[in-house]
Amino acid sequence: MAEDRVSIRLAHRQDYQFDVGFASGAPALLVDEPPPLGTAAGPSPVELLLAAVGNCLGASLLFALRKFKLSLQPASLEATASLGRVEGRLRVVAIAVTIRLDQAVAEPPQHLDRVLDQFEGFCTVTQSVAAGIKVEVTVLDADGRRLK
């Protein structure tokens, strides 16, 4: 079935730069390695991984909030990768994601605890990545109050 597969194509441009083409028709994306290998002309593979995890979590949280008709929504997300050596090779060893909601939450609305307990489980990318890399998710309200 076509919906069970997602494909992209990469074409080498120069040095460590590649153009990424998307079967969905999304605009092409230039990717590059950071110095000293590349010139950071585009996002690095680690940055793309963080973007995928962050976007998936943001979309999953938004879907869950809307499902329960809550007026909250993610205002911003920050994802940080911790790099370390595993068997002598550089690896992403952990990812921390902080989601900031668009409103202060002095009194949590009904179902918010349920949303915050469940939304990560519906995130295809994050759950796949978390099978091999520790992913920690924090949710803050607009005033910086920790909700999860």
LUMKOLTOR-717037 format. One record per residue (C-alpha): residue number from 0; residue in three letters; x, y, z. Coordinates in steps of 0.001 Angstrom, whole numbers, plus 500000, padded with zeros to 6 digits. Example, Ala and Ser with C-alpha at 12.3 -4.5 7.8 and 13.67 -1.06 7.14 Angstrom:
<atoms>
<atom><i>0</i><aa>ALA</aa><east>512300</east><north>495500</north><up>507800</up></atom>
<atom><i>1</i><aa>SER</aa><east>513670</east><north>498940</north><up>507140</up></atom>
</atoms>
This chain:
<atoms>
<atom><i>0</i><aa>MET</aa><east>500000</east><north>500000</north><up>500000</up></atom>
<atom><i>1</i><aa>ALA</aa><east>501322</east><north>503430</north><up>499068</up></atom>
<atom><i>2</i><aa>GLU</aa><east>500397</east><north>505015</north><up>502428</up></atom>
<atom><i>3</i><aa>ASP</aa><east>502746</east><north>502565</north><up>504173</up></atom>
<atom><i>4</i><aa>ARG</aa><east>505817</east><north>504017</north><up>502459</up></atom>
<atom><i>5</i><aa>VAL</aa><east>507459</east><north>507417</north><up>502348</up></atom>
<atom><i>6</i><aa>SER</aa><east>510346</east><north>508103</north><up>499991</up></atom>
<atom><i>7</i><aa>ILE</aa><east>512726</east><north>510952</north><up>499318</up></atom>
<atom><i>8</i><aa>ARG</aa><east>515570</east><north>511350</north><up>496832</up></atom>
<atom><i>9</i><aa>LEU</aa><east>518918</east><north>512955</north><up>497429</up></atom>
<atom><i>10</i><aa>ALA</aa><east>521110</east><north>514306</north><up>494664</up></atom>
<atom><i>11</i><aa>HIS</aa><east>524716</east><north>515207</north><up>495354</up></atom>
<atom><i>12</i><aa>ARG</aa><east>525369</east><north>518874</north><up>494714</up></atom>
<atom><i>13</i><aa>GLN</aa><east>529010</east><north>519419</north><up>495796</up></atom>
<atom><i>14</i><aa>ASP</aa><east>531273</east><north>518598</north><up>498701</up></atom>
<atom><i>15</i><aa>TYR</aa><east>528953</east><north>517482</north><up>501548</up></atom>
<atom><i>16</i><aa>GLN</aa><east>525856</east><north>519163</north><up>500119</up></atom>
<atom><i>17</i><aa>PHE</aa><east>522837</east><north>517262</north><up>498847</up></atom>
<atom><i>18</i><aa>ASP</aa><east>519511</east><north>518384</north><up>497431</up></atom>
<atom><i>19</i><aa>VAL</aa><east>516608</east><north>516509</north><up>498994</up></atom>
<atom><i>20</i><aa>GLY</aa><east>513576</east><north>515974</north><up>496771</up></atom>
<atom><i>21</i><aa>PHE</aa><east>510229</east><north>514996</north><up>498220</up></atom>
<atom><i>22</i><aa>ALA</aa><east>507712</east><north>512717</north><up>496526</up></atom>
<atom><i>23</i><aa>SER</aa><east>504934</east><north>514773</north><up>498141</up></atom>
<atom><i>24</i><aa>GLY</aa><east>505865</east><north>517728</north><up>495964</up></atom>
<atom><i>25</i><aa>ALA</aa><east>507206</east><north>519818</north><up>498854</up></atom>
<atom><i>26</i><aa>PRO</aa><east>509972</east><north>522246</north><up>497839</up></atom>
<atom><i>27</i><aa>ALA</aa><east>513459</east><north>520750</north><up>497588</up></atom>
<atom><i>28</i><aa>LEU</aa><east>515773</east><north>521208</north><up>500542</up></atom>
<atom><i>29</i><aa>LEU</aa><east>519536</east><north>521713</north><up>500552</up></atom>
<atom><i>30</i><aa>VAL</aa><east>521294</east><north>519798</north><up>503343</up></atom>
<atom><i>31</i><aa>ASP</aa><east>524926</east><north>520090</north><up>504364</up></atom>
<atom><i>32</i><aa>GLU</aa><east>527300</east><north>519067</north><up>507109</up></atom>
<atom><i>33</i><aa>PRO</aa><east>528534</east><north>521650</north><up>509600</up></atom>
<atom><i>34</i><aa>PRO</aa><east>532178</east><north>522748</north><up>509520</up></atom>
<atom><i>35</i><aa>PRO</aa><east>534831</east><north>521435</north><up>509351</up></atom>
<atom><i>36</i><aa>LEU</aa><east>533406</east><north>518945</north><up>506816</up></atom>
<atom><i>37</i><aa>GLY</aa><east>530792</east><north>521140</north><up>505190</up></atom>
<atom><i>38</i><aa>THR</aa><east>529840</east><north>524785</north><up>505167</up></atom>
<atom><i>39</i><aa>ALA</aa><east>526436</east><north>524585</north><up>506907</up></atom>
<atom><i>40</i><aa>ALA</aa><east>524749</east><north>525825</north><up>503718</up></atom>
<atom><i>41</i><aa>GLY</aa><east>521663</east><north>523917</north><up>504841</up></atom>
<atom><i>42</i><aa>PRO</aa><east>520484</east><north>521956</north><up>507851</up></atom>
<atom><i>43</i><aa>SER</aa><east>522629</east><north>519043</north><up>508991</up></atom>
<atom><i>44</i><aa>PRO</aa><east>521344</east><north>515472</north><up>509383</up></atom>
<atom><i>45</i><aa>VAL</aa><east>521130</east><north>515972</north><up>513163</up></atom>
<atom><i>46</i><aa>GLU</aa><east>519117</east><north>519166</north><up>512680</up></atom>
<atom><i>47</i><aa>LEU</aa><east>516778</east><north>517319</north><up>510309</up></atom>
<atom><i>48</i><aa>LEU</aa><east>516305</east><north>514601</north><up>512940</up></atom>
<atom><i>49</i><aa>LEU</aa><east>515461</east><north>517241</north><up>515541</up></atom>
<atom><i>50</i><aa>ALA</aa><east>513060</east><north>518950</north><up>513126</up></atom>
<atom><i>51</i><aa>ALA</aa><east>511294</east><north>515653</north><up>512451</up></atom>
<atom><i>52</i><aa>VAL</aa><east>510945</east><north>514797</north><up>516142</up></atom>
<atom><i>53</i><aa>GLY</aa><east>509866</east><north>518326</north><up>517104</up></atom>
<atom><i>54</i><aa>ASN</aa><east>507379</east><north>518695</north><up>514279</up></atom>
<atom><i>55</i><aa>CYS</aa><east>505840</east><north>515297</north><up>514967</up></atom>
<atom><i>56</i><aa>LEU</aa><east>505442</east><north>516070</north><up>518678</up></atom>
<atom><i>57</i><aa>GLY</aa><east>503960</east><north>519497</north><up>517964</up></atom>
<atom><i>58</i><aa>ALA</aa><east>501480</east><north>518068</north><up>515488</up></atom>
<atom><i>59</i><aa>SER</aa><east>500539</east><north>515197</north><up>517822</up></atom>
<atom><i>60</i><aa>LEU</aa><east>499959</east><north>517586</north><up>520716</up></atom>
<atom><i>61</i><aa>LEU</aa><east>497901</east><north>519928</north><up>518540</up></atom>
<atom><i>62</i><aa>PHE</aa><east>495788</east><north>517002</north><up>517296</up></atom>
<atom><i>63</i><aa>ALA</aa><east>495172</east><north>515785</north><up>520859</up></atom>
<atom><i>64</i><aa>LEU</aa><east>494275</east><north>519265</north><up>522115</up></atom>
<atom><i>65</i><aa>ARG</aa><east>491828</east><north>519738</north><up>519257</up></atom>
<atom><i>66</i><aa>LYS</aa><east>490327</east><north>516284</north><up>519797</up></atom>
<atom><i>67</i><aa>PHE</aa><east>489287</east><north>517393</north><up>523284</up></atom>
<atom><i>68</i><aa>LYS</aa><east>488267</east><north>520837</north><up>522004</up></atom>
<atom><i>69</i><aa>LEU</aa><east>490852</east><north>522627</north><up>524145</up></atom>
<atom><i>70</i><aa>SER</aa><east>491761</east><north>526129</north><up>522974</up></atom>
<atom><i>71</i><aa>LEU</aa><east>495465</east><north>525642</north><up>523775</up></atom>
<atom><i>72</i><aa>GLN</aa><east>498007</east><north>525051</north><up>521052</up></atom>
<atom><i>73</i><aa>PRO</aa><east>501783</east><north>524749</north><up>520787</up></atom>
<atom><i>74</i><aa>ALA</aa><east>503306</east><north>528206</north><up>520278</up></atom>
<atom><i>75</i><aa>SER</aa><east>506905</east><north>527048</north><up>519936</up></atom>
<atom><i>76</i><aa>LEU</aa><east>509115</east><north>524010</north><up>520284</up></atom>
<atom><i>77</i><aa>GLU</aa><east>512816</east><north>523675</north><up>520946</up></atom>
<atom><i>78</i><aa>ALA</aa><east>514651</east><north>520416</north><up>520349</up></atom>
<atom><i>79</i><aa>THR</aa><east>518217</east><north>519770</north><up>521457</up></atom>
<atom><i>80</i><aa>ALA</aa><east>520386</east><north>516771</north><up>520651</up></atom>
<atom><i>81</i><aa>SER</aa><east>523067</east><north>515581</north><up>523043</up></atom>
<atom><i>82</i><aa>LEU</aa><east>525985</east><north>514072</north><up>521155</up></atom>
<atom><i>83</i><aa>GLY</aa><east>528401</east><north>511544</north><up>522588</up></atom>
<atom><i>84</i><aa>ARG</aa><east>530754</east><north>508762</north><up>521667</up></atom>
<atom><i>85</i><aa>VAL</aa><east>529366</east><north>505240</north><up>521473</up></atom>
<atom><i>86</i><aa>GLU</aa><east>532020</east><north>502630</north><up>520781</up></atom>
<atom><i>87</i><aa>GLY</aa><east>534267</east><north>505475</north><up>519623</up></atom>
<atom><i>88</i><aa>ARG</aa><east>531780</east><north>506898</north><up>517091</up></atom>
<atom><i>89</i><aa>LEU</aa><east>529865</east><north>510151</north><up>517408</up></atom>
<atom><i>90</i><aa>ARG</aa><east>526155</east><north>509500</north><up>517977</up></atom>
<atom><i>91</i><aa>VAL</aa><east>522977</east><north>511283</north><up>519055</up></atom>
<atom><i>92</i><aa>VAL</aa><east>522573</east><north>509857</north><up>522553</up></atom>
<atom><i>93</i><aa>ALA</aa><east>519571</east><north>511890</north><up>523742</up></atom>
<atom><i>94</i><aa>ILE</aa><east>517017</east><north>514402</north><up>522523</up></atom>
<atom><i>95</i><aa>ALA</aa><east>515273</east><north>516943</north><up>524741</up></atom>
<atom><i>96</i><aa>VAL</aa><east>512170</east><north>518703</north><up>523437</up></atom>
<atom><i>97</i><aa>THR</aa><east>510484</east><north>521634</north><up>525163</up></atom>
<atom><i>98</i><aa>ILE</aa><east>507040</east><north>522636</north><up>523952</up></atom>
<atom><i>99</i><aa>ARG</aa><east>505689</east><north>526011</north><up>525024</up></atom>
<atom><i>100</i><aa>LEU</aa><east>501925</east><north>526493</north><up>524802</up></atom>
<atom><i>101</i><aa>ASP</aa><east>500340</east><north>529718</north><up>523587</up></atom>
<atom><i>102</i><aa>GLN</aa><east>498458</east><north>530453</north><up>526828</up></atom>
<atom><i>103</i><aa>ALA</aa><east>499052</east><north>530506</north><up>530565</up></atom>
<atom><i>104</i><aa>VAL</aa><east>497366</east><north>527628</north><up>532385</up></atom>
<atom><i>105</i><aa>ALA</aa><east>496559</east><north>528667</north><up>535954</up></atom>
<atom><i>106</i><aa>GLU</aa><east>493727</east><north>526137</north><up>536216</up></atom>
<atom><i>107</i><aa>PRO</aa><east>494293</east><north>523127</north><up>533946</up></atom>
<atom><i>108</i><aa>PRO</aa><east>491202</east><north>522552</north><up>531774</up></atom>
<atom><i>109</i><aa>GLN</aa><east>489403</east><north>519230</north><up>531855</up></atom>
<atom><i>110</i><aa>HIS</aa><east>491212</east><north>516520</north><up>529870</up></atom>
<atom><i>111</i><aa>LEU</aa><east>494553</east><north>518371</north><up>529729</up></atom>
<atom><i>112</i><aa>ASP</aa><east>496245</east><north>515751</north><up>531936</up></atom>
<atom><i>113</i><aa>ARG</aa><east>494949</east><north>513020</north><up>529630</up></atom>
<atom><i>114</i><aa>VAL</aa><east>496222</east><north>514875</north><up>526542</up></atom>
<atom><i>115</i><aa>LEU</aa><east>499664</east><north>515379</north><up>528094</up></atom>
<atom><i>116</i><aa>ASP</aa><east>499869</east><north>511721</north><up>529139</up></atom>
<atom><i>117</i><aa>GLN</aa><east>498930</east><north>510377</north><up>525701</up></atom>
<atom><i>118</i><aa>PHE</aa><east>500042</east><north>512655</north><up>522846</up></atom>
<atom><i>119</i><aa>GLU</aa><east>503618</east><north>511338</north><up>522607</up></atom>
<atom><i>120</i><aa>GLY</aa><east>502342</east><north>507817</north><up>521955</up></atom>
<atom><i>121</i><aa>PHE</aa><east>500709</east><north>508953</north><up>518714</up></atom>
<atom><i>122</i><aa>CYS</aa><east>503867</east><north>510573</north><up>517337</up></atom>
<atom><i>123</i><aa>THR</aa><east>505158</east><north>508151</north><up>514684</up></atom>
<atom><i>124</i><aa>VAL</aa><east>508616</east><north>509693</north><up>514326</up></atom>
<atom><i>125</i><aa>THR</aa><east>509304</east><north>510256</north><up>518020</up></atom>
<atom><i>126</i><aa>GLN</aa><east>508215</east><north>506771</north><up>519022</up></atom>
<atom><i>127</i><aa>SER</aa><east>510394</east><north>505279</north><up>516284</up></atom>
<atom><i>128</i><aa>VAL</aa><east>513419</east><north>507358</north><up>517290</up></atom>
<atom><i>129</i><aa>ALA</aa><east>512828</east><north>506703</north><up>521013</up></atom>
<atom><i>130</i><aa>ALA</aa><east>513344</east><north>502992</north><up>520392</up></atom>
<atom><i>131</i><aa>GLY</aa><east>517061</east><north>503768</north><up>520092</up></atom>
<atom><i>132</i><aa>ILE</aa><east>517578</east><north>507289</north><up>521476</up></atom>
<atom><i>133</i><aa>LYS</aa><east>516315</east><north>508646</north><up>524781</up></atom>
<atom><i>134</i><aa>VAL</aa><east>513720</east><north>511376</north><up>524093</up></atom>
<atom><i>135</i><aa>GLU</aa><east>512596</east><north>513633</north><up>526937</up></atom>
<atom><i>136</i><aa>VAL</aa><east>509601</east><north>515917</north><up>526414</up></atom>
<atom><i>137</i><aa>THR</aa><east>508691</east><north>518921</north><up>528570</up></atom>
<atom><i>138</i><aa>VAL</aa><east>505526</east><north>520982</north><up>528121</up></atom>
<atom><i>139</i><aa>LEU</aa><east>505357</east><north>524517</north><up>529531</up></atom>
<atom><i>140</i><aa>ASP</aa><east>502539</east><north>527019</north><up>529500</up></atom>
<atom><i>141</i><aa>ALA</aa><east>503042</east><north>530572</north><up>528196</up></atom>
<atom><i>142</i><aa>ASP</aa><east>504273</east><north>531703</north><up>531630</up></atom>
<atom><i>143</i><aa>GLY</aa><east>506874</east><north>528941</north><up>531784</up></atom>
<atom><i>144</i><aa>ARG</aa><east>504898</east><north>526789</north><up>534254</up></atom>
<atom><i>145</i><aa>ARG</aa><east>505798</east><north>523110</north><up>533757</up></atom>
<atom><i>146</i><aa>LEU</aa><east>502737</east><north>521038</north><up>532828</up></atom>
<atom><i>147</i><aa>LYS</aa><east>504623</east><north>517858</north><up>531873</up></atom>
</atoms>
